[in-house]
Amino acid sequence: MYTYEHDEAVRKLLNKRTPALPAELVLNCVRKTHSKADIFLQTREKFGSPLYFLDIPALIERAERFKNAFNAVFNDFTPYFAMKSCNHPEIIRTLAENGLGIDVSSGAEFQTALNCGAKKIVFSGPAKTIAELELAVSHADRTIILCDSFTELKKLMTIGKPVSIGVRITTENNPLWRKFGIQPHELEEFINMAENTCARFCGVQFHSSWNLKPDNHVELVQKLGKNIRNLPEKHKKQIDFIDIGGGYWVEEGEWMLADTAEEMKLNKQLLNHPCDPLDHRYLPSTDIEAYALALADAVKKHIFPHITCRIFAEPGRFIAHGAIHMLLTVEDMKQPDIAITDGATNMLGWERYEMDYFPVINVSKVSETEHPMMVLGSLCTPHDVWGFAYHGSGMSIGDLLVVPDQGAYTYSLRQNFIKTIPESVVFDGKKVNMVNCTSIL
Ligand SMILES: Cc1ncc(COP(=O)(O)O)c(C=O)c1O
């Protein structure tokens, strides 16, 4: 039944204004891409297109920045890169070489981490199979299994070999998120049960997603602190680490097409106005140094009074974001406003740019001006969009387009759908080489 509350909600939504994406944020990204235009053009000359262009210096810079932000506020901190955000073997290998641990969530990811030389692994994720747990236990020298349930602990009992374990705590009552972890009040029971196994209980994990600012994360630390405070002293002593999970957004904020902003969706439905393709919106985000500081304050206030322990984190998006750029060639043009590229959204695995905004940059015709244009992929489906605008001084068949900073939740979701998955090239700061990675996950 339609009520006054519905009216109020609609009124509120119509008055909402998601901020415009600041022009300088887009320009920074465009200029950074322009500065590598020659490298991109030479790469296509040598290797063709479409391509995943792996930017190793950008990857290392992000990883260092993350480590430094958290090392500055915690005495004993270990980051584990969340492989689900980007499972390219070159990325995993580089991060492992640079001292990061790897967070895996399946036997397949575990095997990739081993193949890529990971020295420290945390194995998270629900419903691990006996085969997956056996693989992890057979590499107990470098692994901590983050149990997701009592069932997993029972499976470890049947395996009957020593391994370090932690347990994930459920953080939300949201129906779909309840699938993760054990309830906070079950922690004591879990530790008691672990005492009767070969597994060595040594820590607690939680994870929250999509954190543009630290508030939610800080609240979870506070809740966990209350739980830990109530544990018997002997259990408190067993906690050697708290793993605060991932979910750190990039400081540029969340970029979206105007249509995606909540109030615009409603406007569009009511007025049926198409949105302006040059109108982009954003949700601001906290920079990682301030984020780390807020978390450290929370940990010092709510956890360290009860236990002394190491801190782990599982960043994915923050580190992977700038590590891959998509290289595409304009293959066809239809009418003045439709360009079709050789690469398609099977490179990403989801219809990302029907909601999100990222600049499409023509490096064959460099300009800082953005123009409307439907830039579409070549899949035989209309749900194959790179963007509704491009930066450049024109657009013609044969031009090289770059969609920068597409390292997170794209490559790892790629699909063999209609088109095959493109090749990858690796830029090490000096030269570009092709890598063959089809044989590993
Ligand atoms: C358990 C766990 N850890 C870490 C991450 C990484 O999150 P993000 O890429 O947002 O940092 C995820 C993402 O879903 C996750 O499920």
PDBQT file of the ligand as one rigid body, heavy atoms in Angstrom, charges set to zero:
ROOT
HETATM    1  C1  LIG A 501      37.516 -12.142   2.558  1.00  0.00    +0.000 C 
HETATM    2  C2  LIG A 501      37.868 -11.022   1.647  1.00  0.00    +0.000 A 
HETATM    3  N1  LIG A 501      39.029 -10.388   1.858  1.00  0.00    +0.000 NA
HETATM    4  C3  LIG A 501      39.430  -9.367   1.049  1.00  0.00    +0.000 A 
HETATM    5  C4  LIG A 501      38.649  -8.944  -0.021  1.00  0.00    +0.000 A 
HETATM    6  C5  LIG A 501      39.144  -7.817  -0.875  1.00  0.00    +0.000 C 
HETATM    7  O1  LIG A 501      38.322  -6.693  -0.835  1.00  0.00    +0.000 OA
HETATM    8  P1  LIG A 501      38.760  -5.363  -1.590  1.00  0.00    +0.000 P 
HETATM    9  O2  LIG A 501      39.146  -5.741  -2.970  1.00  0.00    +0.000 OA
HETATM   10  O3  LIG A 501      37.521  -4.525  -1.580  1.00  0.00    +0.000 OA
HETATM   11  O4  LIG A 501      39.887  -4.758  -0.809  1.00  0.00    +0.000 OA
HETATM   12  C6  LIG A 501      37.427  -9.574  -0.261  1.00  0.00    +0.000 A 
HETATM   13  C7  LIG A 501      36.566  -9.133  -1.361  1.00  0.00    +0.000 C 
HETATM   14  O5  LIG A 501      35.460  -9.525  -1.576  1.00  0.00    +0.000 OA
HETATM   15  C8  LIG A 501      37.019 -10.654   0.591  1.00  0.00    +0.000 A 
HETATM   16  O6  LIG A 501      35.866 -11.305   0.394  1.00  0.00    +0.000 OA
ENDROOT
TORSDOF 0
